[in-house]
Each structure stands twice: as C-alpha cells, then as structure tokens.
Amino acid sequence: MSKGTICIIDDEPDMVETCSNILTAQGYEVETCSDGSEGLTIVSAKIFDIVLVDLMMPKVDGMQILSAGKKANPGSMFIIFTGYPTIESAVGAMKIGAFDYLVKPFMSSQLISVIDRALSVRKLQEENLSLKRKLSNTTIEHTFIGASLSIREVLNSIQKIATFESSILITGESGTGKELVAKTIHLNSKRKDNVFVPINCSALPESLLESELFGHEKGAFSGAVNRNIGLFEFADKGTLFLDEIGELPLTLQAKLLRVLQEREIRRVGGKEQIPIDVRIIASTNRDLEQFVKDGKFREDLYFRLNVIRIKVPPLRERIEDISVLVNHFLDSFNATHKTSMQVSLESMSLLKKYQWPGNVRELENAVHQGASMADSAVIEPSNLPDQIRNKPSQESASDPQSIDSEVPFNDAKSDALEHFEKNYVLALLQKSKGNVSAAADMAGIHRSSFQRLIRKYHIQPAAIKDSVIVDEEKRDTWIKPSSENKE
C-alpha cells in the first residue's frame, strides 16, 4: 500500500531519477516530469499529497508551478528545490504556500525527513477537514452521546465559551472524552476554519517534545539535518490542544509560560522570535492543584491555563447514559461490519452495574468485544469481558457488607430510596420510549407526580430512545436501538 503520492518536477533528469528511486523505495507512489510547462499542466489537473519542484527552470519556473498548484489543490504540500538559495526566494515561496525548501545538493536522509514531515502535516489537515465535514451539519448537542444532567452541563459550558479566546483547561479521568470536548470547542469557535492540532505531552520524551512544540533550526542538535516547523507555528490562527499537560517537564513548563505571555516562539537553535496566534486548550487527568503544592507544576502556568475550566464527568457518574452509548457503539459496529447486533437485557444490566475505570473508551471496547465474540445477533453476558461479567463493582444493597454503618439510619434510608426512585423512573421511561404519560400509567401514579420525580432527578425523557422488545415465547428480553439513536 502506497504511503502517499508524490510528483517530482525538475529540468535535471538525473535529479528526477535519483529522487524518484529514493522515494519509491520508501513506499511512495511517484510521478515525474522534466519540463516546467508539462509540470504546470500536471499539478493543475491532478491531486498529489506532495509536489517537489525545482525553483529555477526555463519557460515555467517553480514559483509559477507553486502558485498555480496551490490554487488548484490547496491541500497539496509543495517543497522547493534550489541550487541558489536566497532569503528572498525562501520567503517568497513560503508566502505563496510552500511547506519547505531543500538546497541542492542534499542528502537522501534530508529528502526523506522533509517528505515524512510534509506527509504528517498533510494527514493532519485531512483529519481536520474530515472532522469539519462530519460535524458541519451537527449541533453541539449531537456531538456528545448522552442525556444526563452532567453531560448537559458540559454542553452548556461549551456553548458559552467556544467563541471566546481564553485558554481552557479540561479535566477528567482517562477515556472520558476530553479531546472530543476540545475539538467541539474549536469547531464552534472563530478559528474553526483553521487547524486543530493535538499533541500528547506524555507520549514523547523531553528532547523531542521541545522540538515538536517549538521547531528547530538545521544543525541545532545531532540529527537535525533540516529546519523543522514546530506545532505552534503550524497551528497559527488555529487551536493547539495540549493533552495530559500535567506530564510536561518543568523546563518546558517555563518555556510554555513564556509563549503564553509573549505570544511568540523561538525554534531550538534559533535566534529569531516568531509571533504566533494560537488558542491553547489543555487537558489533564491529574490533580494539578496538588501538583503545584508538590512542586511538580508551575503555579503561574497553572493560572495561565486555568482561565476557563471544564470538568468531564466519569461514566460511573452518568449511568443513565450507558444504554444510549451502547446503542451508539452498536450502530457504528453494525454499519462497519454489515451486521445487526443487539444487546440482551441481562448484558445491559451488567454494563450498568460496572464502575468503568476506563470510562467511555472502555465501554466502547467492551461493546466491540461483545459484538465480535457473540455466537448470534445478541450480545450475551458470556460475550462480555471477564471484569464486567465476573466482578460488577456496584454492590447489592442487600449485602450487609456493602452498607455504611457509620451513616445514620434516616440518611441511609433516604439514599436508598432516592437510588430506587431514580432507577425506577429511568426504567419506565426507557420502556415507554420517553413517553411520560405512558410511564406514569405503568407506575400507577398521576402524571404530575411522575413529572416531579423527573424534575427531582434531572432526567431528560426526550433523550431516552431505547425500545424494549420481549419475546413471550422464548422469554428472552433485549434492548434494540432505534433509528433515532443513530448519529
């Protein structure tokens, strides 16, 4: 499978052949041309991931090809070859839209390095475009799956702060959807037409992280064979998402603080201060306030990032969303694998009892495993992961060991009653597909009394779309997702 498509345009046949051989060996699909006029026609008619073009050619030069090619295919990454480098030519090419330039002669490792970087940027741009298309006709409410009060609060926060330019800190456990919150903020902000650039601060060693964030100049350190544009520069006019900011080393925390204060960066090994216009959204699953007390995180940086704070709730605190999420994941699985998988009521009960330390991500994995392991079109308990099937973490109230004897009797009784009332109301609404009158009839109480319970527990009846089907002959019961649940 091709790593990407590349067009090489140079009036030196030997240069074209050498570059073509190197890149073909690397797994790229390469098309070549040794004439500027022909090259202009090719890049205007075809779409390439990357175009390598010589700056100085007779008839039609590289700047003309670059200008026409970027107009025809703005997403293509152009890299300029030149044997006569000048500041004016480099600046001119960058203004038109060149990604980078290589000075002849160059090493094969330099060529491969700049191509790999250009392709990474190209893929990032495509991911942003794909995300915009997916959410272009989608409201914030439909971005998140769930109807719980806690999720509604997150959505309300996003609506209020998306258009502001303040830095945002998103907190929450791993797997709760912090990056989805950041993407939704970006796509509802004034920067939505520019890039959203995520970087995981815990995934890269300190030596590479600084170069990734701020870039580096050629020769800045061993292996720096080319100038590298950092993610701050690449995200200019867009949003930079710093995931797991608590893992950022103290030395880089100081440099990040300066960037936030001065709104400019300096590449590793460079002297020039480069202005940047980037909105920062950070996230963490750590207690940053405790990190500050322990000296692991700078207090001044914490306050710079924590201008606006959004907390994403763990899944165990929004049990009422589990059935909706399960059906959403099943819809996705069924669409991908051309199946019609459903989940049994017993399996759904186990899923709702589990504590979900891995949150929504773990739930999605469990649903996919269950659907993949099922012997029929129904996910049974035996198809679920062992930790869910054998160790449900919510203990039964009938077990004396699970009762907190330190709590006064009346308080314990009140808590147990509230737990029963909430789950009873949710079960009836699920059975009635969100119809309040029908649910009240099934409960045998007046509609107004049932509505008081709904308001008491902040339940959203309209969002509960599950339909329960009972086969009286087989006595099997399962939850079947309705078409209204599909995103």
Residue, then its C-alpha position, 0 to 999 in steps of 0.5 A: m500500500s502506497k504511503g502517499t503520492i508524490c510528483i517530482i518536477d525538475d529540468e535535471p533528469d538525473m535529479v528526477e531519477t535519483c529522487s524518484n528511486i529514493l522515494t519509491a523505495q520508501g513506499y511512495e507512489v511517484e510521478t515525474c516530469s522534466d519540463g516546467s510547462e508539462g509540470l504546470t499542466i500536471v499539478s493543475a489537473k491532478i491531486f498529489d499529497i506532495v509536489l517537489v519542484d525545482l525553483m529555477m527552470p526555463k519557460v515555467d519556473g517553480m514559483q509559477i508551478l507553486s502558485a498555480g498548484k496551490k490554487a488548484n489543490p490547496g491541500s497539496m504540500f509543495i517543497i522547493f528545490t534550489g541550487y541558489p538559495t536566497i532569503e528572498s526566494a525562501v520567503g517568497a515561496m513560503k508566502i505563496g504556500a510552500f511547506d519547505y525548501l531543500v538546497k541542492p545538493f542534499m542528502s537522501s536522509q534530508l529528502i526523506s525527513v522533509i517528505d515524512r514531515a510534509l506527509s504528517v502535516r498533510k494527514l493532519q489537515e485531512e483529519n481536520l477537514s474530515l472532522k469539519r465535514k462530519l460535524s458541519n451539519t451537527t449541533i453541539e448537542h449531537t456531538f456528545i452521546g448522552a442525556s444526563l444532567s452532567i453531560r448537559e452541563v458540559l454542553n452548556s459550558i461549551q456553548k458559552i465559551a467556544t467563541f471566546e479566546s481564553s485558554i481552557l483547561i479540561t479535566g477528567e479521568s482517562g477515556t472520558g472524552k476530553e479531546l472530543v470536548a476540545k475539538t467541539i470547542h474549536l469547531n464552534s469557535k472563530r478559528k474553526d476554519n483553521v487547524f486543530v492540532p493535538i499533541n500528547c505531552s506524555a507520549l514523547p520524551e523531553s528532547l523531542l517534545e521541545s522540538e515538536l512544540f517549538g521547531h528547530e533550526k538545521g544543525a541545532f542538535s545531532g540529527a537535525v539535518n533540516r529546519n523543522i516547523g514546530l506545532f505552534e507555528f503550524a497551528d497559527k490562527g488555529t487551536l493547539f490542544l495540549d493533552e495530559i499537560g500535567e506530564l510536561p517537564l518543568t523546563l518546558q513548563a517555563k518555556l510554555l509560560r513564556v509563549l503564553q505571555e509573549r505570544e511568540i516562539r523561538r525554534v531550538g537553535g534559533k535566534e529569531q522570535i516568531p509571533i504566533d496566534v494560537r488558542i491553547i486548550a489543555s487537558t489533564n487527568r491529574d490533580l494539578e492543584q496538588f501538583v503545584k503544592d508538590g512542586k511538580f507544576r508551575e503555579d503561574l502556568y497553572f493560572r495561565l491555563n486555568v482561565i476557563r475550566i471544564k470538568v468531564p464527568p466519569l461514566r460511573e457518574r452518568i449511568e443513565d447514559i450507558s444504554v444510549l452509548v451502547n446503542h451508539f457503539l452498536d450502530s457504528f459496529n453494525a454499519t462497519h461490519k454489515t451486521s445487526m447486533q443487539v444487546s440482551l437485557e441481562s448484558m445491559s444490566l451488567l454494563k450498568k452495574y460496572q464502575w468503568p475505570g476506563n470510562v467511555r473508551e472502555l465501554e466502547n471496547a467492551v461493546h466491540q468485544g461483545a459484538s465480535m465474540a457473540d455466537s448470534a445477533v445478541i450480545e450475551p453476558s458470556n460475550l462480555p469481558d471477564q471484569i464486567r461479567n465476573k466482578p460488577s463493582q456496584e454492590s447489592a444493597s442487600d449485602p450487609q457488607s456493602i452498607d455504611s454503618e457509620v451513616p445514620f439510619n434516616d440518611a441511609k434510608s433516604d439514599a436508598l430510596e432516592h437510588f430506587e426512585k431514580n432507577y425506577v423512573l429511568a426504567l419506565l421511561q426507557k420502556s415507554k420510549g420517553n413517553v411520560s404519560a405512558a410511564a406514569d400509567m405503568a407506575g400507577i401514579h398521576r402524571s404530575s407526580f411522575q413529572r416531579l420525580i423527573r424534575k427531582y432527578h434531572i432526567q431528560p425523557a426526550a433523550i431516552k430512545d431505547s425500545v424494549i422488545v420481549d419475546e413471550e415465547k422464548r422469554d428472552t428480553w433485549i434492548k434494540p436501538s432505534s433509528e433515532n439513536k443513530e448519529 
